[in-house]
Amino acid sequence: MGIALLVDIGSTYTKITAVDLQGETVVGRTEAASTVATDMTLGLERARSRLLEQMGIAELQPEITLACSSAAGGLRMAAIGLVPGLTTEAAKRAALGAGAKVIGVYSHKMTRRELAALEQTCPDLILLAGGTDGGNEEVILHNARILAGSRTACPIVVAGNKVAADEIETVLSGSGKEVRMTENVMPEVGRLNVEPARATIREAFMQRIVHGKCLDKAEQMIGRILMPTPMAVLNGAKLLAAGTPEEPGIGDLVVVDVGGATTDVVSVCEGSPSQGGVVLKGLPEPFAKRTVEGDLGIRYNAPTILEIAGRKQVLGNMVTEDTNPAPCPDLEAEVQRLACHIEAVPRSDQEFLVDIGLARTAVGIAMERHAGSIEPVYTASGAVQVQYGKDLTQTRCLVGTGGVFTYGRQPRRILEGALFDEAKPFSLKPKNPELFVDGPYILYAMGLLSEVAPEAALRIMKRYLKKI
């Protein structure tokens, strides 16, 4: 039988999923602690050895091996644009859609102080945008000259005003910077064109950034690392929703990916207003939208979740079988422990409850940030209901993925934190979706497999996602 190995080298764990391509079944799934600080191949080899043991075989020659990675912080990007709500926002969306973690966003002419802050963050890549085609050239040229004189050594993807493109390339290349030119992320006001930038970012990730993160030895074992892990999850979500010409998808969906460092949300739908008389305002939303909440990871950022939401809310999200809030006098100490021991897995009932409380809280906040909202705007003609962002109230399916759904307890309780809240009626979160969990944690793997066998990947997801 032909076996595909799908590998995710993460910052905390390295995961391998083995798929029988002919039978379209998952025949093995293992993980081992990633060895980021020493040699990436050590964790990879441990995961592989466990897979062989699980499958009861001595050796395996897979037909294909595909890999993604979020090790060493994943793909860390800075986005620079002209106007915060227009070209800067377009650049940010392109970065997030490419699987990046956006660590800095800058608008207008960069100052020396902003440049110093950018240099200090040491991004893996900079996306430089600004100006519609034929529009403002001054700002993006100023920012190109600022970057040309900077200490940054990362690649710079230029996706701005095409009229200024040649001069920008000359300025940056002349200073020794690695420059990758692509199409404008916003060629006209209100029209997004982010896919060429996403493709260029992915190419830079594969060709250069992987080597900068010392993943070269891992590539010798498993072949080229194709993309950042979040991009694999996004690809899996898009395939699951939209399907292929030969295999239908399941329709509009939202995926909540709860991790130790971040909580990511992906929505795959139009998100147009579902209520009559509502006016849509702002940039058009991408059909497949991803947001990353870097302060909502349930390990690295456990104390931050508690600080943002408050003790009462986290305790209210911790439930026992009689649905009463669980007592936890040492909640503050427990979240500090989790932040210091990011590899910790719950053992006791109390530890499971803390995970439930943190995860449900993170899911609720992340979904509220991702979803659109309705706000009344008062005009001379009276009040008008204005929608900003996506209306997710009619979303058909809500999917939970991540370790807390694979190994934790009460997945439905956690996922319900993402649902519409009558107490916050202006937040357009899903109202009555079908709930699914990615129990085998295969969404990233099917996103990888979609590169070569999309129909098989889609059928496997439809088979293994569990409705709850």
JOMO-V733308 format. One record per residue. N is the residue number from 1. SS is DSSP state (alpha for helix, beta for strand, coil for the rest). OMEGA is omega in whole degrees, 0 to 359 (999 if undefined). D_CENTER is the distance of its C-alpha to the mean C-alpha in Angstrom with 1 decimal. Layout:
N,SS,OMEGA,D_CENTER
N,SS,OMEGA,D_CENTER
This chain:
1,coil,178,33.1
2,coil,182,30.2
3,beta,172,27.4
4,beta,174,23.8
5,beta,180,22.0
6,beta,191,18.2
7,beta,173,17.0
8,beta,177,14.0
9,beta,183,15.1
10,coil,179,13.1
11,coil,182,14.2
12,coil,182,16.0
13,beta,171,16.7
14,beta,186,17.4
15,beta,176,17.2
16,beta,174,19.4
17,beta,178,19.8
18,beta,183,23.1
19,beta,171,23.8
20,beta,186,27.2
21,coil,181,26.9
22,coil,180,30.3
23,coil,181,30.0
24,coil,180,26.3
25,beta,173,25.9
26,beta,184,23.9
27,beta,178,26.6
28,beta,175,24.9
29,beta,180,21.9
30,beta,176,22.1
31,beta,175,20.4
32,beta,179,21.8
33,beta,177,21.0
34,coil,182,19.5
35,coil,185,22.1
36,coil,187,20.3
37,coil,183,23.3
38,coil,183,25.9
39,coil,184,25.3
40,alpha,186,22.2
41,alpha,181,24.5
42,alpha,177,26.0
43,alpha,179,23.1
44,alpha,180,22.5
45,alpha,177,26.3
46,alpha,179,26.3
47,alpha,180,23.6
48,alpha,179,25.6
49,alpha,178,28.9
50,alpha,178,27.7
51,alpha,179,26.6
52,alpha,178,30.1
53,alpha,180,31.7
54,alpha,182,29.8
55,alpha,178,30.8
56,coil,179,34.4
57,coil,183,34.7
58,coil,183,35.8
59,coil,182,33.9
60,coil,174,31.4
61,coil,184,31.2
62,coil,176,28.2
63,coil,177,28.4
64,beta,173,25.0
65,beta,180,22.4
66,beta,186,18.8
67,beta,171,16.3
68,beta,182,12.9
69,beta,169,12.1
70,coil,181,10.2
71,alpha,179,13.8
72,alpha,176,15.3
73,alpha,180,12.3
74,coil,180,10.2
75,beta,185,10.5
76,beta,187,11.8
77,beta,169,12.9
78,beta,180,15.3
79,beta,181,16.0
80,beta,179,19.6
81,coil,183,21.2
82,coil,182,24.4
83,coil,184,24.1
84,coil,184,21.3
85,coil,183,20.9
86,coil,187,21.4
87,alpha,177,20.7
88,alpha,178,18.7
89,alpha,178,16.4
90,alpha,178,16.4
91,alpha,179,15.5
92,alpha,180,12.6
93,alpha,178,11.2
94,alpha,180,12.0
95,alpha,181,10.2
96,alpha,179,6.8
97,alpha,177,7.7
98,coil,177,8.7
99,coil,183,5.6
100,beta,167,7.2
101,beta,184,7.5
102,beta,185,10.3
103,beta,178,13.2
104,beta,178,15.9
105,beta,185,16.8
106,beta,181,20.5
107,coil,179,22.8
108,coil,180,26.4
109,coil,179,28.4
110,coil,176,27.0
111,coil,177,29.4
112,alpha,179,30.5
113,alpha,178,29.1
114,alpha,178,25.6
115,alpha,178,26.0
116,alpha,178,27.0
117,alpha,178,23.9
118,alpha,180,21.7
119,alpha,182,23.8
120,alpha,181,23.4
121,alpha,178,19.6
122,coil,180,20.0
123,coil,175,17.0
124,coil,184,16.3
125,beta,177,16.5
126,beta,174,17.7
127,beta,182,17.3
128,beta,178,20.7
129,coil,177,21.3
130,coil,177,24.0
131,coil,170,26.7
132,coil,180,27.1
133,coil,183,29.2
134,coil,180,32.7
135,coil,184,31.6
136,coil,177,31.4
137,coil,189,31.7
138,alpha,187,32.8
139,alpha,182,29.5
140,alpha,176,27.5
141,alpha,176,30.5
142,alpha,182,31.0
143,alpha,176,27.4
144,alpha,180,27.9
145,alpha,177,31.1
146,alpha,180,29.6
147,alpha,180,26.9
148,alpha,180,29.8
149,coil,184,31.6
150,coil,178,28.8
151,coil,181,28.3
152,coil,181,24.8
153,coil,183,24.8
154,coil,175,21.4
155,beta,177,21.1
156,beta,176,21.1
157,beta,182,19.8
158,beta,183,22.2
159,coil,183,21.3
160,coil,182,23.8
161,coil,185,27.4
162,alpha,181,28.9
163,alpha,181,32.3
164,alpha,189,31.4
165,alpha,183,29.5
166,alpha,181,32.5
167,alpha,178,33.5
168,alpha,180,30.0
169,alpha,179,29.8
170,alpha,181,33.3
171,alpha,184,32.7
172,alpha,180,29.6
173,alpha,180,31.0
174,alpha,178,34.3
175,coil,177,32.9
176,coil,180,31.4
177,coil,173,27.8
178,coil,187,25.7
179,beta,175,25.0
180,beta,183,23.1
181,beta,177,24.2
182,coil,184,22.5
183,coil,180,23.1
184,coil,178,22.7
185,coil,176,19.5
186,coil,183,22.0
187,coil,176,25.4
188,beta,179,26.9
189,coil,178,26.4
190,coil,178,24.1
191,beta,181,23.1
192,coil,178,19.7
193,coil,190,19.5
194,coil,185,16.1
195,alpha,178,16.1
196,alpha,178,18.6
197,alpha,178,16.6
198,alpha,180,13.5
199,alpha,180,15.9
200,alpha,177,17.6
201,alpha,179,14.6
202,alpha,179,13.9
203,alpha,178,17.7
204,alpha,178,17.8
205,alpha,184,15.2
206,alpha,189,17.4
207,alpha,188,20.7
208,alpha,190,20.6
209,alpha,177,17.7
210,alpha,180,17.8
211,alpha,178,21.4
212,alpha,179,20.9
213,coil,175,18.9
214,coil,177,21.9
215,coil,183,20.4
216,alpha,182,23.5
217,alpha,178,25.4
218,alpha,179,22.6
219,alpha,177,22.6
220,alpha,180,26.4
221,alpha,191,25.9
222,alpha,183,23.2
223,coil,187,23.2
224,coil,173,20.8
225,beta,192,17.1
226,beta,191,15.6
227,beta,171,12.1
228,beta,181,9.1
229,alpha,180,7.9
230,alpha,178,4.2
231,alpha,176,6.8
232,alpha,178,9.0
233,alpha,179,7.3
234,alpha,179,7.1
235,alpha,177,10.6
236,alpha,180,11.8
237,alpha,179,11.1
238,alpha,179,12.9
239,alpha,181,15.6
240,alpha,181,16.1
241,alpha,190,16.6
242,alpha,182,18.7
243,beta,179,20.4
244,coil,177,22.7
245,coil,182,26.3
246,coil,186,27.6
247,coil,183,25.4
248,beta,173,24.3
249,coil,183,20.9
250,coil,177,20.7
251,coil,183,20.0
252,coil,182,17.8
253,beta,172,15.1
254,beta,177,12.3
255,beta,174,9.9
256,beta,183,9.3
257,beta,183,7.7
258,beta,181,10.0
259,coil,180,10.1
260,coil,183,12.8
261,coil,182,11.2
262,coil,165,8.4
263,beta,182,7.8
264,beta,175,4.7
265,beta,176,6.6
266,beta,173,7.1
267,beta,179,10.8
268,beta,182,13.0
269,coil,179,16.3
270,coil,180,18.6
271,coil,178,18.7
272,coil,180,22.2
273,coil,178,24.6
274,coil,180,26.0
275,coil,178,28.9
276,coil,176,31.9
277,coil,179,32.8
278,beta,181,29.3
279,beta,179,28.7
280,beta,182,25.2
281,beta,178,24.7
282,coil,180,22.3
283,coil,175,20.3
284,coil,181,19.6
285,coil,177,16.2
286,coil,179,14.3
287,coil,175,14.9
288,beta,185,11.3
289,beta,178,9.3
290,beta,171,5.7
291,beta,181,6.1
292,beta,178,5.4
293,beta,185,8.7
294,coil,179,10.0
295,coil,186,13.3
296,coil,174,12.5
297,coil,188,12.2
298,coil,171,15.2
299,coil,181,16.7
300,coil,188,16.3
301,coil,180,16.3
302,alpha,177,18.6
303,alpha,180,21.3
304,alpha,177,19.2
305,alpha,179,18.3
306,alpha,180,22.0
307,alpha,182,23.0
308,alpha,188,20.9
309,alpha,184,21.9
310,coil,183,25.3
311,alpha,184,27.1
312,alpha,182,28.5
313,alpha,180,25.2
314,alpha,178,23.8
315,alpha,178,27.2
316,alpha,178,27.3
317,alpha,173,24.1
318,coil,184,25.8
319,beta,171,28.2
320,coil,184,31.0
321,coil,178,32.5
322,coil,175,34.7
323,coil,175,31.7
324,coil,175,33.1
325,beta,184,30.9
326,coil,176,31.2
327,coil,179,33.2
328,coil,184,31.5
329,coil,183,33.7
330,coil,183,31.7
331,alpha,181,28.2
332,alpha,179,27.9
333,alpha,182,29.0
334,alpha,180,26.7
335,alpha,175,23.5
336,alpha,177,24.9
337,alpha,180,25.6
338,alpha,180,22.0
339,alpha,180,20.8
340,alpha,181,23.4
341,coil,189,22.9
342,coil,180,19.2
343,coil,185,20.3
344,coil,173,22.4
345,coil,183,22.5
346,coil,178,24.6
347,coil,184,28.2
348,coil,176,30.2
349,alpha,181,30.0
350,alpha,180,29.4
351,alpha,175,26.4
352,alpha,181,24.8
353,alpha,177,25.5
354,alpha,177,23.9
355,alpha,178,20.6
356,alpha,181,21.0
357,alpha,180,21.8
358,alpha,184,18.9
359,alpha,179,16.3
360,alpha,178,17.9
361,alpha,180,18.1
362,alpha,180,14.4
363,alpha,181,13.6
364,alpha,181,16.2
365,alpha,181,15.3
366,alpha,180,11.6
367,alpha,179,12.9
368,alpha,178,15.7
369,alpha,184,13.7
370,alpha,185,11.6
371,coil,176,14.9
372,coil,180,17.7
373,beta,175,21.1
374,beta,179,24.7
375,beta,176,27.1
376,beta,176,30.9
377,beta,185,32.2
378,beta,180,36.0
379,beta,178,37.9
380,coil,180,41.6
381,coil,182,41.4
382,beta,183,39.8
383,beta,176,36.4
384,beta,176,33.6
385,beta,183,30.3
386,beta,178,27.5
387,beta,172,23.9
388,beta,179,21.0
389,coil,187,17.6
390,coil,170,17.1
391,coil,182,19.6
392,coil,187,17.9
393,coil,183,21.2
394,coil,180,22.2
395,coil,185,19.1
396,coil,188,20.6
397,beta,176,18.2
398,beta,186,15.8
399,beta,174,14.1
400,beta,177,13.2
401,beta,184,11.7
402,coil,185,11.8
403,alpha,182,15.0
404,alpha,176,16.4
405,alpha,181,16.7
406,alpha,188,18.1
407,coil,186,20.6
408,coil,179,20.9
409,coil,176,23.3
410,coil,180,23.4
411,alpha,179,20.1
412,alpha,179,21.5
413,alpha,180,22.2
414,alpha,186,18.7
415,alpha,179,17.2
416,alpha,175,20.0
417,alpha,181,18.7
418,alpha,188,16.4
419,coil,179,19.6
420,coil,182,21.7
421,coil,180,24.0
422,alpha,179,27.5
423,alpha,178,27.8
424,alpha,189,25.1
425,coil,181,26.2
426,coil,177,24.7
427,beta,191,21.0
428,coil,179,20.2
429,coil,182,18.3
430,coil,184,19.1
431,coil,186,22.7
432,coil,181,23.8
433,coil,166,21.2
434,beta,183,21.8
435,beta,179,19.8
436,beta,171,18.5
437,beta,177,17.1
438,coil,185,15.7
439,coil,179,18.5
440,coil,181,18.7
441,coil,186,15.0
442,coil,185,15.1
443,alpha,178,12.2
444,alpha,183,10.8
445,alpha,180,14.5
446,alpha,172,15.3
447,alpha,175,12.7
448,alpha,183,14.6
449,alpha,180,17.9
450,coil,178,17.4
451,coil,185,18.2
452,coil,183,21.7
453,coil,187,22.5
454,alpha,181,20.5
455,alpha,178,23.2
456,alpha,180,23.3
457,alpha,181,19.6
458,alpha,181,19.8
459,alpha,178,22.9
460,alpha,178,21.6
461,alpha,181,18.6
462,alpha,179,21.2
463,alpha,190,23.5
464,alpha,175,21.4
465,coil,186,19.3
466,beta,176,21.5
467,beta,182,22.6
468,coil,999,23.5
